Amino acid sequence: MYLEIAGKQAFYGTGSSSHRESQPSIVFIHGAAMDHTVWSLPARYFARHQFNVVAIDLPGHGRSTGPALHHIAEMSDWLSEVLATGENEEHIVVGHSMGSLIAWDWAAKNSDRCQKLVLLGTSMPMPVTDQLLNSAKLNENASFEMANTWSHSSRGKLGFNLNPGVWMFGHGQRLMHRSIEDAFYADLAACNSANLEPGQIQCPTLLILAESDQMTPYRAGKSVADQLTNTSIVTLPGSGHSMLSECPNEVLDALIEFIAAA
Amino acid sequence: MSDDNPYNIPRTGFDTLALHAGQQPDPLTGARATPIYQSASFVFPDTDFAAGLFNIERAGHVYSRLSNPTNAVLEERIAALEGGVGAIATSSGQAATHLAITTLCSAGDHVVASRSLYGGTHNLLDYTLPRFGISTTFVDPRSPEAFGAAIQPNTKLLFGEIIGNPGLEVLDIPKVAAVAHDAGMPLLIDSTFATPYLCKPFDHGADLIVHSATKFLSGHGAIIGGLLVDGGTFNWESSDRFPTLTEPYDGFHNLVFAEEFGPLAFLMRARKEGMRDFGACMAPTTAFYALQGVETLSLRMARHIENTRAIVDFLSQQSAVEEVIHPEVPSHPDHELAQQLLPKGAGAVLGVIIHGGRSAGQKLIESLTLISHLANIGDAKTLVIHPASTTHHRMSGEDLAKAGIHEGLIRLSIGLEEPSDLIADLSSALRRSQRV
């Protein structure tokens, strides 16, 4: 779905469905240098199950034009503008990695409108190494390679993708190359400088954490449960940070169970 | 720390990928080798899961025409070795080429292809696909400009073999890729002769790769199979030229593949339509055999190259030989380009033209005792054939000349035997070929 936000083209995926009145909304927010296509499987699932799906492309990513935004707060404000174009007042918000920080910030600012919150591969703070930041600032391919390497578990780096024939390591690399120049640095800098507070978040929150995550280590992810209230955790044994490709069915099952719960 | 890896990023090596990519020990049995999942279908745990698999909401297998766990290991492995986003295993190399073309082309569309192609591919493009409204213009593989000049408003892709068959012209992939990309279309490369051990076409600008897995990849002349690999590099949405990927597809609930799957768009369309409807799937047992070959790819290719160099050297010194055609021969027109694109070796197929024309060539072939006369390449055993009367017999004399195929050309695919035994066989046969 194309729309215009602040004079720029914006896009969100719908899981191949059209808007349905009076149906719940689920919002998916991708991570650094990614786009809405990382959510293609869950987006299609929830679309078929009568949700209004909003899988955004942040500015400078996927089909949304740049420039990229540099702060988590700017990104969540941009998300608010996107959501304001729709009819749903309340939303289930799901974010991965940087997207989890955007989801958190949006939920903190809109606690009365956030029905449920799902944070995948998250931590607060979310520090980024100087080496990766500096390489991304120079728009070096090495920055993509570093992030992609650290995003996969040792098992994931050798594949065995449940999605037949897809080499997930190569797929991750190509996805990052599709973001515009400077977007990756903007994303990483936004993660690195994020300093989020729980605010008034009271909604049920699910943390989906990967046991072998090198980008947002499992222990750091678990500490988010101490920062937010009303949280539960699903652990993905052996998975790396790229859990949407390493454990697609486990992630979907966790989402289904959490979202279906009263 | 190296120049190409200043940050010391841990990279999985080629041989490790050749042995491990796409597979883990079987979680149920602990089997270390890839099991052969000889099953047509796969049980669904419940109806919603089944619906999810059909609607691409879940990852998994439905029916072995679409995907199979054994095939998936091979697909991931080749994609890993080529540096792509994924691959599809097919029933033959021809099926892979057909799948690549028909995923992009519909009736009324057009392909620009190198003139120097495997005879079967030439048949497909020149005779069969035109019956379905897809036409091809054949051009000189040594002229990137000719590829550009042949592009029409309805052209959907450019196509060539990295090492032409049987002329052994080396395609200047970077230049042809630039021509393709300037015109807003992808470059498809048949990399059968090279395998990813000798060259990775994606690194040089190609967007799609096909392999005949029958040849060096499996390496033992025991299977028929193919692979289509997607680099995930091409931006299908840069124009309205690729409606199969950018417009709603009636055959899948108006799914727009580029919107839904991004860099996997081509691969997903090829599987969800091409495998579903044309059905040219690889048998799981075939995938198993191909995997056994891939595990030793670099060991075998290095020996293929070593033996080829020994045979080229021997033949070049024989008075009965008029010409030895191989890109590593300094007089070969593509010698310099081969050194650039194929630094580990320019393949294990060579051409030889001997004095005495076609009849001497026939005598040579019939006098060989160790080297097998058959229609194949890339076997562990050394093979020989006369292309003009076999693999390329449907091409006219004029087309043969245009494709650079001398009527007396003999093609050798050098295997892994002791080179001294191959030389002895060739030496004896060359002597017999020159007897009046």
Interface residues (C-beta under 8 A of the other chain):
Chain A: G13 S16 D35 T37 S40 L41 P42 R44 Y45 R48 G62 R63 Q131 S135 A142 E145 M146 T149 R155 K157 L158 G159 F160 N161 L162 N163 P164 G165 V166 W167 F169 G170 H171 R174 L175 H177 R178 P248 N249 L252
Chain B: N5 P6 Y7 I9 P10 R11 T12 L17 H20 A21 G22 Q23 Q24 A51 G52 N55 I56 E57 R58 A59 G60 H61 L66 S67 N68 P69 N71 A72 V73 E75 E76 R77 A79 A80 G83 G84 V85 G86 A87 I88 A89 G231 G232 T233 E237 H253 N254 L255 V256 E259 E260 F261 G262 P263 L264 L267 R271
